[in-house]
């Protein structure tokens, strides 16, 4: 089973950019659907972006469309969340999660469902403040 470790969180000013990394070990991330989730204090966890296995499908939370991008580096077995033009509402603890799916069954709206993911990272904190 793959294990996930996130990094890249920190403090960023509104309008700034930040890139989070989710490094996989013990499995090839290209065989997995990977999602990025955000949880802010007192709020529910939401899926910000997700990428299906073999990159056959993507999901973006409407509020981040055009600002965030999820990408994959095959050589580094890493999935990135590139965040630009950040807003205070983007703040929270970001976690990546994965579910093995080499058959490419998971895609579309299913990517938004946190219950399909069975492996989670520990999270990395993102703060957006002047």
C-alpha positions, 0 to 999 in steps of 0.5 A: 500500500502506498504511503503519502507525505505532503510538504510545501505548506507555509505562509503566503500573502493574498495573491501569492503562490504556493506549491504543495507536494505529495510524495508516494512510497511503496506504490506507483502513484500513476496507478492511483487516483489522488485527491487534495483535500482542505480542512479549515478550522470549524469547517468541513473537509472539502476536496480541492482538486483530484486527479484520476489514475493515468490522468484520465480525469480531473476535478477542481473545486469551482472556487479554485478553477483557473487558479490551482492545478494538479500535476504529476511527476512520474520520475519523482512519484509525486503529485503537486498542487500548484496554487496561484492568486491565493485568497484567504479562503484557501487557508487550511490544512491540506492533505493528499489522499489516494486510492489504487485504481490501475483499471481507471474506474474512478473518475468524474464526480467520484473523485470528489468523494473522500470515502473512496480514498483509503490512504491519507497523508499527515497534512500540511498547513497553509496560511494566507495572510498579509 
